[in-house]
Amino acid sequence: MTALEAVEALLQFGVRHKLMKNSDVTQLRNQLFDLLRIPPEEIDETLFNWPNPVEDIPETAAAILTILSDDYVSKGHMPEDTVNARDLLEAAIMGRLMPRQSEIINRFNTMYMTSPEAATEDFYALCRTSNYIQVDRIKKDMYWTGESEYGTLELTINLSKPEKDPRDIEAAKLQPSATYPKCLLCLENVGFAGTRAWPSRQNLRAIPVTLDNGQWYFQYSPYLYYNEHCIIFSGHHYPMEITAATFRQLLDFVRCFPHYFLGSNADLPIVGGSILSHEHFQGGRHVFPMEKAEVYQYYRRKSCPNINIGLVKWPLSVIRLAMPLTGNTNELIDLAASILANWRGYSEGNILSHSEDVPHNTITPIARVRAGNFELDLVLRNNRCSDEHPLGIFHPHAQWHHVKKENIGLIEVMGLAVLPGRLKGQIEEGRLSKDGISRIFAEVLKDCGVFKEDEKSRFDTFMISMGMQRQP
């Protein structure tokens, strides 16, 4: 397929997948010619017999984009042929075809009135079609499951996110410093062209949502770790913080999108996520192993008669709160905030809440709708370090670092290991087995639990300290 044929194929692909309409073809064809530096003398109008189908249009845009990128490189328009440089070009191409932000918002809101599920399915399909979600690259990821005493765990080796090319790293050093956008989670990334030091987001669109009377935005992750992996980010650039408002925001979201869960990384280093500078959540349409884990001990609190309180059989220390959808969520939020406040100041044994004025205790919260109830899972976290464990007492211990050394964030907390690409070769060479990695991941999660499996009495003491009463 020639570059001219690829342009026509892409236009037909765009119409077929509702990125554009037939009436947009002439305008967008000319815009693509300009972007791809195809001069008028090279244009063959016999290809324009619209809408005569181009044969063998691929199911995804990636194959067409490769042809256009190859042609662009062959003509010397790309000084250095790197993955990043191609990504910048290909996002620019798809950005031309994408509807404007306002059009997509209107489309989403119209479909939401019929069905929240239909609205997210359509938006998800759009993000896959536009190549913002890197469908073809994601197919390279490795995924498997492993059994443990806590149920079936999930594991993935992420191979879809390309490694940085040394040429791009060097070029990025020469880029003048900039403060726009402030970070990768700011709204200003929508439509942003990107640089050698910053990914292109010309094909990114985001849907506004209101949580706790504040402005937030809904987008999908370009490198999915699980089904319909979405990111909900604040419209304002401020650091992550777990507060009572966090619980309200999570519950507001799952009330509006009951087919999705939503959770937050903790707000402290070591136990938090990779981006702590911008308040955001992660959600999606996936049932994680932790959700399937059962409660082994129930409690009651007299001030919260409508809320079931339980401890979850899980390697990390998890308190599960549940109340009927018909209940007043203020009660649920107040109880969660009370647990958070108590945990922030709790010290006992090897758990130290503060080192002078530096806090160590926080919570990783997850909200969902299940079986007619709102559920909030509150995972107790502590980020203190010691001479024996300089990377964190409740962090993967050194003996497991050959498999997992990085922070245990929200996704891993729920039972899905996101593992480094270096393990692929070791598995293929037989130096590591998938079953062995699964067993190590279970041990990693145990390391991160503040109250261990054989320390249930310590966990019970913490619950009783908050006025909880054990139930038979």
N, C-alpha and C positions, 0 to 999 in steps of 0.2 A: 504494500500500500504506500503510495507516495504521500508527501506532506499535504498536497492539495486534496487528495482523496481522504486523508486523515481528518482534515478540517471539516469536510462534508460529513464524514462518519460521526465526528464529535457533535456536530449540529443536530444530526438525526438522533444521536444518543440523548442529547439534551431535551429534545422535544418528546421523545419516547418516555423519558423519566420525569417529565413535568418540571424540568429546570427552567424551561422557556416555552414560548409558543411559536407557531408557524410564522406569525407576523413579525417575530423578532429576528428571523434568520438573516435577512440581508444586512441589517445593522451589525449583528454579532459576527457575521462572516468578515465584514470589513474591519471590525475591531481586532479579530484574530489575525488577519493579514498584517495589520499594523504592528501588533505585539510580536508576531513571529518574523517580522521583517521580510515578508514576501512581497516583492515589488509588483506593480501592475503588469510589467512585461512577462512575468512568469505565470500569470493567472490564466487558467483555461476555463472559459465560461461554459463549455460544453458539459462540465461537471455540475452545473447549477440547475439541472433539470429537476427541480424540487417538486414534489417530494419523492422522486424515484429512489427506491431504497439502495443504500450502499450494501453490498453483500458482506456477510459475516461480520456484523457489528458485534464487538465483544460485550460480554455481560457487565464488565466494569470498565471504567474510563482509563484505567492504568495502562492498558496495552496501547490505546490510541495516543495517550500522552507520551509514551516512550518513543513512538514514531516521530512525533512532533519535536520532542527534545533531541532525538538523534539528528534530525534534519537541522535543527538550530545549531547544534554543536558542529556538525560537518561543514557548515558555512562560516565557521569562525566567529559566531556571535557570542559564544560563551568562553571567555578567556581561560578558565580552568574548569574542566569537566569533573565536578564533584557531585556527590549525592545532594549536598545542601543547595548547590547552584541549580541543579535540576528541580529540586523541590520548590525553590523560589519561582522558577519559570512555570512549573506545572500548576502551582496554586494560583498564579496569576491568570493562567489560561482558564481554569475552572471558575475563578472569581468573576470572569467576564460573563459566564453562562448563568451564574447563580442569581436568583431573584434578589431584589433589595431587601434590606432588613425589615422595612415596614410591610412589604408584601408577605414575607414569611411569617411575621407576627400575626398579621390579619388572618392568614391561612390557618395558623395554629389555633388561634382563638375561636375561629368559626368551627373548626373540627372539635375543639374542646367542648363546645356547647352540646354536641351530640354525644361525645365520649372522650374522657381524658385519655383512655387507652388508645383510641384511634388517633388522637392528636400527637401523642408521643411516637407511635408507630410510624406515622407519616413523616415527622421531623427526623426520626432516626434513619428512615430510608433515604431521605433527602441528603443527610450528612454522609451516608455511605456512597450514594450516587455521585456526589460532588467531589469525591476522593478526599474530603476532609478527614473522614475516618479511613485510614489506610488499609482497606479491605485485603488487597493482595499481599501486603506485607504481613498482616496479622496471621495469614495462613501459615506463615513460617514458624509461629510460636509453637512450643512443645507444651502439651497439657496431659496430665494423668492424675489418677486418684490413688490414695493409699489408705489402708485401714489402720485404726488406732483404737486405744481404749476409750476414746472420746467420740468415736464414730468415723465416718469417711472424711478424710482430709483431701483438699484439692491442691495441686501444684502446677505451676506454669514457669517455663523459662521464656522470658521475653526476648525474642529475636527480631521483632518488627521495627523497633526504634533504631535507626542506623547509628553506628558509631561515628564520632566526629572525625572528619578528615583532617590530618595535620595542616593541610593548606588552608582550610577554613579557620582552624584555630589560630594560625599565624596571621591570617587576614583580619580576624576579629580583634587582634591586639592593636592593629593599626586603625581600627574604627574610632572616630571621635566619640567621647563619652556622651551618653544621651540619657535623659530621664523620661522619655516618651516611647512606648508606654512604660509605666513605672514597674510593672512585672507581667509575667505571662498570664495572670488571671484578671487583668484589668479589662474593662469593657472596650477600651481603646484598641485592643487587639483585633476587633472585628473589622475585617477589610484591610488590615495593615499589611504592607508589602513585604516586610521583613528585611533583614540584612544578613551579612555573612555571620553575624553574631546572634541573630534573632530569627526564629522560624517565621515563615510567611503565613499569614492568616487571611489571605484575600478571599478564601472560600469558607471562612468561619462566619456563622450567624448565631445569634443568641436570643432567647425568648425571655422577656421580662416576666418576673413573678413577684408577688408581694408576700413577704413572710414577716410576721409580727409588725405589720404596718411599715416595713422597710422595703427598699428597692433591691431586688436580687435578680440574677440572670441565670438561665438554664442553657447549657450547651452539652455536647457529648465530648468524650475524650478521643483524641485522634488515634491513640493506641489502646484499644480496649483490653482490659484485663478480665472482663466478664461481660455477660450479655447486657447491652444497652447501658454501658458504663457512662454515667453522666456526671457533670460537675455543676454545682450550683454556687455561684460566687456573688459576693456583695458588690453592689454598684459603687461602693466607696473603698478606697485603698487604705485599709487599716489592719493591724496584726490580728491573728487568730486569738480568740479568748473563749474559754468555756465558762458560761454564766447561765443564769436562769433563762435569759433571752435565747440562748442556744437551744434549749429544750423546746421552747415555744416555737422557734423557727422550724425545727425538725418536725414537730407535730403538725404545724400548719402545712408543710409540704406534703406529708403523707396523707393528710386529710384531702388535699387537692388531687394527689396522685396515689391513690391507695394501692396500685399495682406495683409501685416502686418502694424500695427501702431508701433511707437517707441516713448518713452517719457523718461524724466529724473526727478527723485526727485530733489527738490531744494537742494542747497548746504550749507544750514545753519541749525543748530540745531532747534528743535521744528517743523519747517515746512519742514524739510528734511526727508530722509529715515532712515532706521535702520542701514545702513552701509554707512557712509560718508568717510571712509578711502580709498576706492577704486573706481575709476571712473567707472561707469556702467550705463546702461540703462535697461528699461523693455519694452517689446513689446508683440505682439501676434496677434491672429486672432480673434478679438472680437470688436463689435461695442458698445462702452460705451454710457451711457445716455448723457454725455456732447457733444459727437459728433453729436447727434441728435438734440441738442438744436439749435434754430435759432438765427440769428443775428437780433438785434432790432434797431441798429443804424450804418450806414455806414459812412466812412470818406475817404478822398482823401489826398494824399501828393504829391505836384507837382513834387518832385524829384523821385517819384515812380509811374508813370502813369499806369504801368501794374499790380499793386497789389491792390486787394480789401482789405480794412481794415474795420473791424467791431467789435462791442461789442456784446458779446453773452449773451442771456437771461439765466443766470445761477447764482446760489447763490454766487459762488466765482467770482472774477473780472477777466474776460477773454477777451483778445484781439485776434481776429482771422484774420490771414493773409492768403490770397489765391492768387495764380498766376498760369497761364497755365503751363502744363508740358513742353511745348515747350519754355518757357521763360528762362531767365538767372537767375539761382538761386542765383547768387552773389547779385542781387538786393534784393531778399528776405532776405538773410542772413544779409546784411548791414542794412536793415530796422529793423529787429529783434534785432540786436546788438545795434542800436540807441535807441530803446525802452528800452532795458535792461539798457543801460548806464543812460538814463534819470530817470528810475525808481530807480536805485541804489542810486541816489542822491536826490530823491524827498521827501520833507517833507511838510505836510499840515494837520492841525487839529490833530487828534489822530495818524496820520502816521508820524513817526520820522525815518529818514533814518539811523541815527547813534546815538549812545551814546558814546561821545568822539570818539575813533577810532574803536568802535565795530559796524559793519554793521548790519542793520536789514532788508533791502529790497533785494529781489531776485525774481527769476521767476521759475516756474515749466513749462517747455516746452513740447509740444506733437506734433509730426509730423505724417502726413498720406498722402496718395494719395486718392482723391475722386473726382468723376465727372470730370475727365480730368484736375484736378488741384493738385498742391502741397498745403497742408494746414499746417499752423503752429498755434497752439493755445498757447498763452503766458498767463499763469495764474499768476497774481501779488500776491506775498506773503510778509508777514512781520512777524518777530518773536519776536517783542518787548513784554516784560512782564511789569506788573504793580502790585501795592499792591492789587488792586481789582481782577486782573487776573494773579496770580503768575506763572501759567503755560503757559501763552501767551494770549495777548489781542485778537489775531486773531487765536484762538485755541478753541476747544470745551469748552464751559463755564461750570462752576462747576455743574450747575443744570442738565447737561446731562451726568455727569461722571459715573453714574450708568449703562449707556449703552456704552458710548465711551469716554474714557479718553486719549487714546493713540494719537500719532501724526497723523495728516491727511496728508498722503503722496500721491504719484502719483495716485495710484489706486482709493483711496477715492475721490480725486479731480475730477476724471472723472465720479464719480457717483456710484461706487461699494463699499459699506461699508464692510470692513473686521473686523468682530466683535469677541470679546473674547469668548472662550468656556464656560465661567461661565454663559452666558445667556441661554444656552440650558435648564438647569434645571429650570430656572425662567419661561421660556416659557411653559415648560411641566407642571409646577405647577400652571400656570395661573396667575402668578404675573406680567408677561409682555405679551403683544400681539404682533404679527408680524406687524400689522398695526400701533400700537403705536411706535414700534421701528423704522418703516419707517418714521413716522412723526418726530421723534427725530433726525434721521439722516439728514433730510432736514434742521432742525434747526442748527445742528452741522455745516453743510456746510455754512449756512448763517453766523454763528459766524466767520468763516474763511475768509469771503470776506472782503477785505480792503475797498471797496466802496459798501455800502449796497444798496438794491433794491430801497429804498427811497432817495438815495443819487446819483442819476444818474448825477446830475449837477456837482458833485465833480469829478466823473469819466470823464465827458466831459471836465472839466477844465484841467485835466491832459493831455488828448489827444490834446487839442488845444495848450497846452504849448509846444508840440513837433512839431508844425507847421501843424497839421492836420486840414482839413476843413470838417465840417459836410456836409453830403449829404442829400437832401430831402428824 
